């Protein structure tokens, strides 16, 4: 998991403009190959990828045709055959949200205020792109973990995108 976290952060750091975002660059950085989703010409994905700690992850990439829109792509962590962590508050913590957020801030991203989102939370981090009118985003989707042993906020998905200002 530590290696996957390192690759995710390295990819987030590589995003300097919209031109840096592509399915191939995303796959190379993280270490997988995306395949087109049958019947959906804008989506590609990689499923049931594993890390040595027994966790699984999947990646998806939604292409866009407009030059002002940004592809949304993400990595989600899970355990095959186990309930979603947003439904199981005493589940595993894949990646501590505070550690992940501080790592993004060291890369020049700012933001990180948590808002409720889909039975958990979301923390948006933004960084100005080199084009001057672009902002790149890395968002952490979070959930509370170890509720009975003292609450801790963890990451179950990392989303990448951006916007023109």
Protein Blocks (a to p, Z undefined) as FASTA:
>chain_A
ZZmmmmmmmmmmmpmbfklpcfklmmmmnopacdddehiakbccdehiacfkopacdddd
dddfbfkbccddddddddehiacfklmmkbccfbafklmmmmmmmnopaejiacdeehia
cdddddddfkopaccddddddddehklnopadddfbdcdddddZZ
